Amino acid sequence: MSSNRQAATTNPWRAPILFAILAALFVMEGTMRNAMFSGSWNTALGILNMGLISAITALGVNMQWGYAGLFNVGVVGFLALGGVAPVLIATQPVEGAWNAGGPRVLIALAVGLGTLALAVQAWKRLRAGRGLAVLVILIAGFVIYRWLFDPAVSAIEANNPARHGNIGGLGLPILLSWAVGGAFAAAAAWAVGKVALGLRSDYLAIATLGIGEIIVAVLKNEDWLARGVKNVTSIPRPVPYEIELQGNPEFVSFAQRWGFGAAEASGIWVKLCYMSLFLVVLLAIILLAELALKSPWGRMMRAIRDNETAAEAMGKDVTARHLQVFILGSAVIGIAGAMMITQDGLMAPVGYNPLRYTFLIWVMVIVGGSGNNWGAVLGAVLIWFLWIKAEVWGPALIGVLTAPLPEGGLKDHLLDSAAHMRFIAMGLVLLLVLRFAPRGLVPEK
């Protein structure tokens, strides 16, 4: 029995077969039109593109959990930080915003960081009365920070609030913002890791859970940064616009030769362009991750994950290595957050739901196989496909099951609750995988 189970987990054909089945699902989504599939390539490519972004996010989580056993429950926060980058980097400058309070905001932020750095140095260097000294530094720094920050923010938010009311961007290329999004998330990971990674592992979960919610709350309430709940629209994108393609006679002629209308073909073309960009980033991250995993560094990380005490006895700095991989994984998550905002063209902080952007990402990693990069990719795309299709399949299934029931009462209640079938479906998938493939569909070798 054990030999059969071992053979199943090490079957070299498992991953190719599962990826082929996944590809077949997308082909059916694009070509077959019935109660289960839409028969639209626009829909199939839209699901695939978001699945690729989810795959990059899952790779970041897999680096933290699969490589080092770090439990990050604040994925949504690092995604949101990455999403700020396209707003600050690629959107056009807001006229009058910088003069209203831009320099003062930068000075205030510098004062805040300087206060924290000075407090740390005081704690390290002083022996007598260091607690009082740190308290005085923090209080004084906070007062100066607020004195500089509050008037500047009020002036920026009062600048044409109906259309802007934010600091605006730099007007730089949108693709640059993807790297900046990774840098934002990496900086936050460094700050969280310096505090929490030297403690017990459960403190990291608490810290990341808290920082994730704090980041989302800041984005919702700090209008000067990204307009808060008023959202930022018309974020530039690196692919053509559909309306431009529809007005191009050569493209219209090309679409007609393939049997597509201009509107449908323009949507497909734009999604194919996005898919190409996302695939380049995904494959580059997988290549670097695989090289790292198979290097001495990767073997060291897995040794630390499996037995921290033994690794520490061998002279490894466990806390420093944990911080390193936590920063790397968070940077990958931040890149995915910037890519998602670029695809949507919209920054809406209210949309950062922990259920979607933390729990579902963890389901992707667990189902695919933690510790295996290709497993994380498979799990991400598969779970995202099922998450989207469950919204259609769930009500249809409930309709079939309740057909024999009399009208009203229980039948109406079940039909009204059909929208929640996607949550039941994700829980069922997770339970089945944990029962029959506890190491995931494509387990770590």
C-alpha distance (Angstrom), angle and dihedral (degrees) to the residues before:
residue distance angle dihedral
M1 . . .
S2 3.79 . .
S3 3.82 91.9 .
N4 3.80 91.0 53.0
R5 3.78 90.4 49.7
Q6 3.81 91.5 48.3
A7 3.80 90.7 49.3
A8 3.79 90.4 51.0
T9 3.79 92.9 53.4
T10 3.81 93.9 47.8
N11 3.81 98.6 42.3
P12 3.84 104.7 133.4
W13 3.81 90.8 -151.6
R14 3.78 95.2 57.3
A15 3.81 97.0 86.1
P16 3.86 96.3 44.7
I17 3.81 91.2 48.0
L18 3.80 92.8 49.2
F19 3.82 92.2 47.4
A20 3.83 89.3 48.9
I21 3.81 90.5 52.4
L22 3.80 89.7 49.0
A23 3.82 90.9 50.2
A24 3.80 89.6 50.2
L25 3.81 90.1 54.6
F26 3.81 90.7 55.8
V27 3.81 91.7 46.4
M28 3.81 89.7 52.3
E29 3.80 89.8 47.5
G30 3.78 89.7 54.6
T31 3.82 99.5 41.6
M32 3.83 109.9 26.1
R33 3.78 119.8 72.5
N34 3.80 114.0 -164.5
A35 3.79 140.7 103.2
M36 3.83 91.6 -60.0
F37 3.81 103.9 38.9
S38 3.80 132.4 40.7
G39 3.80 98.6 -140.6
S40 3.82 89.5 -138.3
W41 3.78 125.9 121.3
N42 3.79 88.7 -159.2
T43 3.79 89.7 61.5
A44 3.81 94.1 42.7
L45 3.81 93.3 50.1
G46 3.80 91.5 44.4
I47 3.80 90.5 55.7
L48 3.80 91.1 44.5
N49 3.81 94.1 51.4
M50 3.78 93.2 51.9
G51 3.79 88.0 44.5
L52 3.81 89.7 56.0
I53 3.80 91.2 51.6
S54 3.80 88.9 48.4
A55 3.81 88.2 50.0
I56 3.82 90.9 56.7
T57 3.81 89.6 48.9
A58 3.81 90.0 49.2
L59 3.81 89.9 50.7
G60 3.81 89.2 56.6
V61 3.80 91.7 50.6
N62 3.80 90.3 44.4
M63 3.81 90.4 55.5
Q64 3.79 89.8 54.9
W65 3.79 99.2 40.3
G66 3.81 103.9 24.0
Y67 3.80 95.8 42.7
A68 3.80 101.8 34.0
G69 3.82 109.8 9.4
L70 3.83 93.4 -116.4
F71 3.81 112.7 156.1
N72 3.82 107.9 -143.7
V73 3.82 110.3 -174.0
G74 3.81 93.8 169.4
V75 3.80 100.1 71.5
V76 3.81 90.3 130.7
G77 3.81 91.0 60.4
F78 3.81 94.9 53.5
L79 3.82 90.0 46.0
A80 3.80 89.6 51.9
L81 3.82 91.7 49.6
G82 3.78 89.5 52.7
G83 3.80 88.9 49.6
V84 3.81 91.4 58.7
A85 3.81 91.2 63.0
P86 3.84 98.1 73.2
V87 3.82 89.1 51.1
L88 3.81 94.4 50.8
I89 3.80 97.3 36.5
A90 3.81 109.3 32.9
T91 3.81 107.6 29.2
Q92 3.79 119.0 89.1
P93 3.82 120.5 -96.0
V94 3.79 114.6 -93.0
E95 3.79 110.1 -120.5
G96 3.79 111.2 -113.7
A97 3.82 96.1 3.9
W98 3.78 96.9 102.8
N99 3.80 93.4 47.2
A100 3.81 90.5 46.9
G101 3.79 95.6 60.5
G102 3.79 114.2 -35.0
P103 3.83 99.3 116.8
R104 3.80 91.5 43.7
V105 3.82 91.5 52.6
L106 3.80 90.6 52.1
I107 3.80 91.2 48.6
A108 3.82 90.1 48.9
L109 3.81 91.9 50.6
A110 3.81 90.0 48.1
V111 3.81 89.5 51.2
G112 3.81 90.3 50.7
L113 3.80 93.3 51.1
G114 3.79 91.3 43.2
T115 3.80 90.6 52.0
L116 3.80 91.6 53.9
A117 3.81 92.1 46.5
L118 3.82 91.8 48.6
A119 3.81 91.2 48.7
V120 3.81 90.6 51.9
Q121 3.80 92.2 49.7
A122 3.80 91.5 47.7
W123 3.80 90.4 52.4
K124 3.81 91.9 49.9
R125 3.80 99.2 43.6
L126 3.79 105.1 35.5
R127 3.77 121.9 76.2
A128 3.81 106.0 177.8
G129 3.79 117.8 51.0
R130 3.78 95.4 -3.7
G131 3.81 92.4 140.8
L132 3.80 91.7 58.0
A133 3.81 91.7 43.8
V134 3.81 92.3 52.4
L135 3.81 90.9 47.9
V136 3.81 91.9 51.4
I137 3.82 91.8 47.9
L138 3.80 92.6 49.8
I139 3.80 94.7 47.6
A140 3.80 93.8 46.1
G141 3.80 92.2 45.7
F142 3.80 91.9 48.4
V143 3.82 92.1 51.9
I144 3.81 92.7 49.4
Y145 3.80 90.9 44.6
R146 3.80 93.5 53.3
W147 3.81 91.5 43.8
L148 3.79 89.4 57.6
F149 3.80 99.8 33.9
D150 3.82 105.9 45.9
P151 3.84 99.5 56.5
A152 3.80 91.1 44.1
V153 3.81 92.7 51.8
S154 3.81 92.2 46.6
A155 3.82 90.5 52.0
I156 3.82 92.9 49.1
E157 3.81 93.6 47.5
A158 3.82 90.6 48.8
N159 3.81 90.9 55.8
N160 3.83 106.1 102.0
P161 3.84 92.5 -36.9
A162 3.82 94.9 -179.0
R163 3.81 92.8 65.1
H164 3.79 104.5 16.3
G165 3.80 127.6 -6.3
N166 3.81 90.3 166.0
I167 3.78 136.7 96.8
G168 3.81 93.4 -106.2
G169 3.78 128.6 -148.3
L170 3.78 140.0 -77.0
G171 3.80 98.3 -109.6
L172 3.82 92.7 -123.3
P173 3.85 125.4 146.5
I174 3.79 112.9 -66.4
L175 3.81 93.7 -131.2
L176 3.81 89.0 62.0
S177 3.80 88.6 61.0
W178 3.81 90.8 63.9
A179 3.81 90.6 64.8
V180 3.80 90.9 42.8
G181 3.81 89.9 51.7
G182 3.78 88.6 55.6
A183 3.81 89.8 49.7
F184 3.83 91.9 51.3
A185 3.81 91.8 51.8
A186 3.81 91.6 44.3
A187 3.82 91.1 53.3
A188 3.80 91.3 51.7
A189 3.81 90.3 46.7
W190 3.81 90.2 52.7
A191 3.81 91.0 52.5
V192 3.82 93.3 47.4
G193 3.79 93.3 42.0
K194 3.79 95.1 50.6
V195 3.79 88.7 57.7
A196 3.81 103.4 36.3
L197 3.81 109.6 26.8
G198 3.77 95.2 72.4
L199 3.81 90.4 58.4
R200 3.81 131.7 66.5
S201 3.79 116.5 -54.2
D202 3.81 94.0 -109.8
Y203 3.81 89.8 61.6
L204 3.80 89.2 62.8
A205 3.80 90.3 55.4
I206 3.81 90.7 50.5
A207 3.80 92.4 45.7
T208 3.81 95.0 48.8
L209 3.80 91.7 45.0
G210 3.80 89.8 53.3
I211 3.80 96.7 43.0
G212 3.80 91.2 48.9
E213 3.79 92.4 55.7
I214 3.82 91.6 42.6
I215 3.82 92.2 53.7
V216 3.81 92.4 50.0
A217 3.83 91.1 46.5
V218 3.82 90.9 51.1
L219 3.80 91.4 51.1
K220 3.80 90.7 50.3
N221 3.81 94.9 49.8
E222 3.82 106.5 32.2
D223 3.80 100.0 80.2
W224 3.81 92.9 175.0
L225 3.80 90.9 65.2
A226 3.82 104.9 48.8
R227 3.85 104.7 -15.5
G228 3.81 92.5 -93.8
V229 3.79 114.0 -130.2
K230 3.82 90.4 -7.1
N231 3.81 87.1 75.1
V232 3.80 131.7 -147.3
T233 3.80 116.3 -102.3
S234 3.80 135.8 -175.5
I235 3.79 94.1 42.2
P236 3.83 107.2 176.4
R237 3.76 118.3 -105.2
P238 3.81 133.4 -156.7
V239 3.82 96.0 -128.5
P240 3.82 132.5 67.4
Y241 3.79 122.2 -83.7
E242 3.80 118.1 -112.2
I243 3.79 93.5 -126.6
E244 3.81 90.8 55.6
L245 3.79 91.5 51.5
Q246 3.80 92.1 47.9
G247 3.81 89.4 54.4
N248 3.80 93.1 51.0
P249 3.84 110.1 95.4
E250 3.80 92.8 -157.4
F251 3.80 92.0 54.1
V252 3.81 92.0 46.1
S253 3.80 89.9 51.6
F254 3.81 90.6 47.5
A255 3.82 90.9 51.1
Q256 3.79 93.2 49.1
R257 3.80 91.1 52.0
W258 3.80 87.8 59.2
G259 3.80 93.1 45.9
F260 3.83 98.0 -106.0
G261 3.77 131.0 124.7
A262 3.79 117.5 -120.8
A263 3.82 94.3 -109.3
E264 3.81 94.7 49.4
A265 3.80 93.7 42.4
S266 3.81 93.1 49.8
G267 3.81 90.9 53.7
I268 3.81 91.5 48.8
W269 3.81 92.4 47.5
V270 3.80 93.5 50.4
K271 3.80 91.2 48.8
L272 3.80 90.8 48.6
C273 3.82 89.5 52.9
Y274 3.80 90.6 51.0
M275 3.80 90.4 46.1
S276 3.80 90.8 54.0
L277 3.81 92.4 51.8
F278 3.80 92.9 45.5
L279 3.80 92.1 48.3
V280 3.81 91.6 51.9
V281 3.81 91.2 52.8
L282 3.81 93.1 42.8
L283 3.79 94.7 49.5
A284 3.81 91.9 45.2
I285 3.81 91.1 53.0
I286 3.82 91.7 46.3
L287 3.82 90.8 50.0
L288 3.80 92.7 50.8
A289 3.80 92.0 42.8
E290 3.80 92.9 50.2
L291 3.79 92.1 48.0
A292 3.80 90.1 49.5
L293 3.79 93.1 46.1
K294 3.80 93.0 52.6
S295 3.81 93.7 45.2
P296 3.81 126.0 88.0
W297 3.80 87.0 -96.8
G298 3.81 90.9 58.3
R299 3.79 92.9 48.1
M300 3.79 89.4 49.2
M301 3.83 91.2 51.1
R302 3.80 92.0 51.6
A303 3.78 90.7 47.0
I304 3.80 89.5 53.6
R305 3.80 90.1 47.0
D306 3.80 93.3 51.7
N307 3.81 97.7 42.9
E308 3.79 119.9 3.3
T309 3.80 93.6 179.6
A310 3.79 93.8 54.9
A311 3.81 92.2 45.0
E312 3.79 91.1 50.3
A313 3.79 90.1 49.5
M314 3.81 87.6 55.6
G315 3.81 89.4 59.1
K316 3.83 99.9 -98.1
D317 3.81 118.3 146.3
V318 3.81 96.7 -129.8
T319 3.81 96.6 -176.2
A320 3.81 93.5 49.6
R321 3.81 92.3 48.4
H322 3.81 91.0 47.6
L323 3.79 89.9 51.7
Q324 3.79 90.3 49.1
V325 3.79 95.9 53.2
F326 3.81 92.3 40.3
I327 3.81 90.0 56.7
L328 3.81 92.5 46.3
G329 3.80 93.5 49.7
S330 3.80 92.7 46.4
A331 3.82 90.7 49.7
V332 3.82 89.6 55.7
I333 3.82 89.5 49.7
G334 3.81 89.6 50.2
I335 3.81 91.0 52.4
A336 3.81 89.0 53.0
G337 3.81 90.0 50.2
A338 3.81 91.4 54.1
M339 3.81 91.1 47.2
M340 3.79 91.5 51.7
I341 3.82 93.0 53.2
T342 3.81 89.5 46.6
Q343 3.79 91.3 54.7
D344 3.80 94.0 45.9
G345 3.82 95.4 42.4
L346 3.81 86.1 -145.8
M347 3.79 134.7 96.2
A348 3.82 107.7 -155.4
P349 3.85 112.8 163.8
V350 3.82 92.0 -169.4
G351 3.80 88.2 67.1
Y352 3.80 94.2 65.9
N353 3.78 98.4 102.7
P354 3.84 116.1 175.5
L355 3.81 90.2 -145.1
R356 3.79 91.0 59.8
Y357 3.79 100.6 33.2
T358 3.81 101.9 36.4
F359 3.81 112.0 19.4
L360 3.81 95.2 40.1
I361 3.81 91.9 47.4
W362 3.80 89.5 53.4
V363 3.80 90.1 49.8
M364 3.82 88.1 53.3
V365 3.81 92.6 52.7
I366 3.81 94.7 44.9
V367 3.80 94.7 45.6
G368 3.80 93.5 45.5
G369 3.80 95.4 45.1
S370 3.79 124.8 -89.9
G371 3.78 114.4 -119.5
N372 3.82 92.1 30.5
N373 3.81 116.4 93.8
W374 3.79 94.6 -159.0
G375 3.78 89.6 47.5
A376 3.81 90.2 54.9
V377 3.81 89.9 51.5
L378 3.81 92.7 48.1
G379 3.80 92.5 47.3
A380 3.81 92.5 47.7
V381 3.79 97.0 51.7
L382 3.83 93.4 40.2
I383 3.80 95.4 48.2
W384 3.80 92.2 45.3
F385 3.82 90.1 51.4
L386 3.80 91.0 50.0
W387 3.82 91.6 44.2
I388 3.81 91.2 56.4
K389 3.80 97.0 40.1
A390 3.82 93.6 45.7
E391 3.79 87.0 68.3
V392 3.82 87.4 63.1
W393 3.78 100.8 31.2
G394 3.83 94.8 46.1
P395 3.82 98.3 63.1
A396 3.81 90.7 40.9
L397 3.82 90.7 53.3
I398 3.80 92.5 46.5
G399 3.81 89.1 49.1
V400 3.80 90.9 54.7
L401 3.81 94.1 45.3
T402 3.82 94.2 47.8
A403 3.81 96.0 44.0
P404 3.86 93.8 99.5
L405 3.83 92.6 49.5
P406 3.81 120.9 96.4
E407 3.78 118.6 -105.0
G408 3.79 119.2 -87.1
G409 3.79 130.7 17.1
L410 3.78 113.8 46.6
K411 3.81 94.6 9.6
D412 3.81 93.5 55.3
H413 3.79 90.9 46.1
L414 3.81 92.5 52.2
L415 3.79 92.7 46.4
D416 3.81 91.3 49.1
S417 3.81 90.0 50.3
A418 3.82 94.1 49.8
A419 3.81 91.1 98.8
H420 3.82 88.6 70.1
M421 3.80 92.4 58.8
R422 3.81 91.0 98.4
F423 3.82 89.9 65.1
I424 3.78 91.4 49.3
A425 3.80 89.9 46.6
M426 3.82 93.2 52.3
G427 3.80 91.2 48.4
L428 3.80 90.9 48.6
V429 3.81 92.7 49.2
L430 3.79 90.9 49.1
L431 3.82 92.5 49.2
L432 3.81 93.0 48.2
V433 3.79 92.8 49.5
L434 3.81 92.7 47.0
R435 3.80 89.6 49.5
F436 3.81 100.7 45.3
A437 3.83 102.6 21.5
P438 3.82 106.4 22.8
R439 3.81 91.9 171.9
G440 3.80 92.3 51.7
L441 3.78 135.3 -100.8
V442 3.81 91.9 -68.9
P443 3.81 104.3 26.1
E444 3.77 127.4 -160.8
K445 3.79 112.8 -90.0
